[in-house]
Amino acid sequence: MMAAKPETIQASYVVRGGRREDCDELLRLIWELADHEGTLQKPTITNEILLEDAFGERPNLHFFVVELEDNGVSRKRMLMGFAAMNSFVTDIFDGRHSMLCGLYIDEGHRGNGLGRALMKAVCKTCLDLGVGSLDFDVKMNNQRARHFYSSLGVTNNTETKGWEYWTFHDTNMNKFSSEPECLNGVNTQL
Ligand SMILES: CC(C)(COP(=O)(O)OP(=O)(O)OC[C@H]1O[C@@H](n2cnc3c(N)ncnc32)[C@H](O)[C@@H]1OP(=O)(O)O)[C@@H](O)C(=O)NCCC(=O)NCCS
């Protein structure tokens, strides 16, 4: 019989809310996540946008980090993982829902319960915000993440509802919105 996995996180890690001074390290981890995902386009997000969106006048980004502690003393901003989510958008059918924008644990620190701890912080924030669902996409070939999310109780909409994931990119939004419309009887006042 396999031994039960430990219920506690190693004392050398701190899981906490993100701070302004974490944004540099957060950016580094975002690049690592993009590398891991094999994203063709490199992240274009900047430190300034992270700061503005997480701590500016209209904050819309929440993030949580895993910090490595050295004998109880935090090393200088040594982050080993993060989770980031948006506040919420209002769906006209279902009310508030949030997006999980990223979850990442440094390769050498996976399997210690850190991903779970970050997801708990995300879930608590969602519930505090009155959010009814948290949405995100997972690459089909990311077996580890798919297994991980299933073990938390997340629903795979592609399997259960046949939903596809679609994106309207800004270049196409621009092209579409600037095309002249000549519909008879439609008086567009925008
Ligand atoms: C997916 C990812 C975030 C998971 O993070 P992690 O820290 O390795 O995950 P955890 O250690 O919390 O959980 C992994 C496993 O250990 C178990 N586990 C570890 N510690 C545990 C604990 N203290 N209590 C209970 N279970 C624990 C979990 O239940 C889970 O088991 P399972 O795989 O059999 O379900 C991580 O693998 C990662 O960063 N991957 C690369 C980036 C990525 O794919 N991100 C997601 C993009 S959508």
The ligand as a Gaussian input file, in Angstrom:
#p B3LYP/6-31G(d) Opt

LIG

0 1
 C        0.614000      21.739000     -11.941000
 C        1.472000      22.262000     -10.786000
 C        1.147000      23.709000     -10.517000
 C        1.154000      21.439000      -9.539000
 O        1.903000      21.997000      -8.465000
 P        2.576000      21.049000      -7.346000
 O        3.085000      21.929000      -6.285000
 O        3.530000      20.142000      -7.992000
 O        1.306000      20.254000      -6.879000
 P        1.070000      19.642000      -5.430000
 O        2.352000      19.218000      -4.857000
 O        0.249000      20.611000      -4.673000
 O        0.196000      18.413000      -5.817000
 C        0.785000      17.390000      -6.614000
 C        0.416000      16.071000      -6.040000
 O        0.944000      15.882000      -4.766000
 C       -0.106000      15.676000      -3.818000
 N        0.277000      16.341000      -2.598000
 C        1.465000      16.902000      -2.416000
 N        1.507000      17.428000      -1.191000
 C        0.344000      17.212000      -0.641000
 C       -0.193000      17.538000       0.596000
 N        0.495000      18.236000       1.492000
 N       -1.435000      17.159000       0.872000
 C       -2.127000      16.476000      -0.029000
 N       -1.661000      16.138000      -1.207000
 C       -0.432000      16.499000      -1.521000
 C       -1.292000      16.265000      -4.510000
 O       -2.538000      15.713000      -4.095000
 C       -1.039000      15.873000      -5.878000
 O       -1.259000      14.504000      -5.985000
 P       -1.852000      13.924000      -7.268000
 O       -0.930000      14.422000      -8.375000
 O       -1.821000      12.474000      -7.068000
 O       -3.217000      14.531000      -7.363000
 C        2.976000      22.088000     -11.089000
 O        3.220000      20.780000     -11.502000
 C        3.516000      23.048000     -12.146000
 O        3.864000      24.184000     -11.858000
 N        3.577000      22.568000     -13.384000
 C        4.152000      23.369000     -14.468000
 C        3.281000      24.553000     -14.843000
 C        1.877000      24.152000     -15.159000
 O        1.634000      23.151000     -15.815000
 N        0.950000      24.979000     -14.693000
 C       -0.450000      24.792000     -14.954000
 C       -0.782000      25.407000     -16.267000
 S       -2.509000      25.229000     -16.603000

